[in-house]
């Protein structure tokens, strides 16, 4: 039987001026793919084997979001990005460690999230974050010829895919690897007959999460109900 407990307050990694608390589901070994599929519908996410959702007394900034791939319509720029990166070669694997992955992760954190804490992740932290899972997880590599460009971790759930984390080569000019990766995951959902792509949390005040609102229509979990993210919330 799953149990839930609330953590002590800690510094919020999304809104630095605030404290955060999380509701944590335990024990980890009971959270398989089917159970996690139900938890993610209720706003939970996983980080390695740690399954949680925000549970802050005076803040509701973290909103779970997902794309219904059957209603998603790409914008002109997204269609251009999809066409631009069609030459990338993908491989799908079980979770595994490769030095080239970790090197790309370190470069990505240093360039995109300097000072955010994760830019100093040691190998053990990286492995615990991305290579530990009790659900059906895949590691996707994207290559340009023999050059590794993107690594993406996804969970395959009963009703959709969950985009766990993606890191990519930030040094390539005129590339939109992050956008392309989401479009690729949407296409994978369609090929697998899955309805949703879960994108984790979206915070209006956090500019690094603003890209998620570019994928419309976007559904958001509010008061236990999934509904469309309208302009009054996103703008």
C-alpha positions in Angstrom: 0.0 0.0 0.0 1.3 3.4 -1.0 1.9 6.0 1.7 2.4 9.7 1.4 4.3 12.1 3.6 5.1 15.8 3.4 8.7 17.0 3.5 10.1 19.7 5.6 10.3 23.1 3.9 13.3 23.6 1.6 14.5 26.3 -0.8 12.5 26.3 -4.0 14.6 25.6 -7.1 12.1 27.3 -9.4 11.3 30.5 -7.5 14.4 31.3 -5.4 12.6 33.7 -3.1 10.3 31.0 -1.8 10.2 27.9 0.3 8.7 24.7 -1.0 7.4 21.4 0.3 6.7 18.2 -1.5 4.3 15.3 -1.0 6.3 12.1 -1.5 4.9 8.7 -2.4 6.5 5.6 -0.8 7.7 2.9 -0.9 9.4 3.1 -4.2 9.2 -0.5 -5.1 5.4 -0.4 -5.3 5.5 2.4 -7.9 5.6 0.5 -11.2 4.5 1.7 -14.6 0.8 1.2 -14.0 0.8 2.9 -10.6 2.9 5.8 -11.8 0.5 6.3 -14.7 -2.2 7.0 -12.1 0.0 9.2 -10.0 1.1 11.4 -13.0 -2.5 12.0 -13.8 -2.8 13.4 -10.3 0.1 15.7 -10.7 3.0 13.6 -9.5 6.4 13.5 -11.1 9.5 11.3 -10.6 13.1 12.2 -10.2 14.9 8.9 -10.3 13.1 6.6 -7.9 11.7 9.6 -6.0 8.0 10.3 -6.8 6.6 13.6 -5.6 4.3 16.6 -6.3 4.5 20.2 -4.9 2.6 20.7 -1.7 3.2 24.2 -0.6 1.0 26.0 1.9 0.9 29.4 0.3 1.9 28.8 -3.3 0.2 27.1 -6.2 2.7 28.3 -8.9 3.7 24.7 -10.1 1.1 23.5 -12.5 1.2 20.0 -14.2 0.8 20.3 -17.9 0.3 17.9 -20.8 -0.3 17.9 -24.5 -3.2 16.0 -26.1 -1.4 14.9 -29.2 -4.7 14.4 -31.0 -5.6 18.1 -30.8 -2.1 19.5 -31.0 -1.5 21.8 -34.0 2.1 22.9 -34.6 2.9 26.5 -35.3 4.7 27.6 -38.4 8.0 27.9 -36.6 7.5 24.4 -35.1 6.8 23.0 -38.5 10.0 24.6 -39.8 12.0 23.2 -36.8 10.6 19.7 -37.5 11.7 19.8 -41.1 15.1 21.4 -40.2 16.1 18.5 -38.0 14.7 15.5 -39.9 18.3 14.4 -40.7 18.9 13.5 -37.0 19.3 9.8 -36.4 17.6 8.4 -33.2 18.4 5.3 -31.2 16.2 4.0 -28.3 17.8 2.1 -25.5 17.2 1.0 -21.9 18.6 3.4 -19.3 22.4 3.1 -19.3 25.5 5.1 -18.5 27.8 6.4 -21.3 30.6 8.9 -20.7 29.5 10.9 -23.8 26.0 11.4 -22.2 27.4 12.7 -19.0 29.8 15.0 -20.8 27.0 16.4 -22.8 24.9 16.8 -19.6 27.7 18.7 -17.9 28.1 21.1 -20.8 24.4 21.6 -21.1 24.0 22.5 -17.4 27.0 24.8 -17.5 25.6 26.7 -20.5 21.9 26.7 -19.8 21.6 26.4 -16.1 24.7 28.0 -14.6 24.3 28.7 -10.9 21.1 26.6 -10.7 22.7 23.8 -8.6 22.6 21.1 -11.2 25.6 22.5 -13.0 27.7 20.9 -10.3 26.1 17.5 -10.3 28.6 14.7 -9.8 28.4 11.4 -11.6 26.4 9.8 -8.7 23.8 12.6 -8.7 23.5 12.3 -12.5 22.9 8.6 -12.3 20.4 8.9 -9.4 18.5 11.6 -11.3 18.3 10.1 -14.8 19.4 6.4 -14.7 17.3 5.1 -11.8 13.7 4.1 -12.5 11.1 1.6 -11.5 8.9 2.3 -14.5 9.2 1.6 -18.3 11.8 4.2 -19.2 13.8 4.7 -22.4 16.9 6.7 -23.2 16.8 8.3 -26.6 19.9 9.4 -28.4 19.8 11.8 -31.4 22.9 11.9 -33.6 24.0 14.2 -36.5 26.2 11.8 -38.4 28.4 10.5 -35.6 28.0 13.6 -33.3 25.7 13.2 -30.3 23.3 16.2 -30.2 20.4 15.3 -27.9 19.8 12.8 -25.0 16.2 12.5 -23.8 14.7 10.3 -21.0 11.1 9.3 -21.4 8.7 7.1 -19.5 6.2 5.0 -21.4 2.9 5.1 -19.5 -0.6 3.5 -20.2 -2.1 6.7 -21.6 1.0 8.6 -22.9 4.7 9.4 -22.7 6.2 11.4 -19.9 9.1 13.7 -20.9 11.4 13.2 -17.9 14.5 15.3 -18.9 16.3 16.3 -22.0 19.7 17.8 -22.5 21.4 18.8 -25.8 24.3 20.4 -27.5 23.8 24.1 -26.9 26.8 25.1 -29.0 25.2 24.5 -32.4 24.0 27.7 -33.9 20.6 28.0 -35.5 19.4 24.8 -34.0 16.2 24.2 -32.0 17.0 20.9 -30.4 14.6 21.3 -27.4 11.6 22.1 -29.6 12.4 19.3 -32.0 12.7 16.8 -29.2 9.2 17.7 -27.9 7.8 17.4 -31.5 9.5 14.0 -31.8 7.9 12.8 -28.6 4.5 14.0 -29.8 5.0 12.0 -33.0 6.1 8.9 -30.9 2.8 9.2 -28.9 0.9 9.1 -32.1 2.8 6.1 -33.5 2.2 4.2 -30.2 -1.5 5.2 -30.1 -1.0 7.2 -26.9 -3.0 10.3 -26.1 -0.8 12.5 -23.9 2.7 13.9 -23.6 3.3 14.9 -20.0 5.7 17.8 -19.8 6.0 18.1 -16.0 5.4 21.4 -14.2 4.9 24.8 -15.8 5.4 28.0 -13.7 4.2 31.3 -15.2 6.9 33.3 -13.4 9.7 31.0 -14.5 11.0 32.1 -17.9 12.9 28.9 -18.5 9.5 27.1 -18.5 7.9 29.4 -20.9 8.6 27.2 -23.9 5.9 24.7 -22.7 3.1 27.2 -23.3 4.2 27.3 -27.0 2.7 23.9 -27.5 -1.0 24.5 -27.9 -3.6 23.5 -26.9 -2.0 22.7 -23.6 -3.8 21.1 -20.7 -3.2 22.0 -17.1 -4.2 20.3 -13.9 -6.1 22.7 -11.6 -8.0 21.6 -8.5 -7.7 18.0 -9.6 -9.2 18.6 -13.0 -7.4 18.7 -16.4 -8.5 21.7 -18.4 -7.2 23.9 -21.2 -4.5 26.4 -20.3 -6.2 29.7 -21.4 -4.8 33.1 -22.0 -5.9 34.4 -18.6 -3.5 32.0 -17.0 -0.6 31.9 -19.5 -0.3 35.6 -20.4 
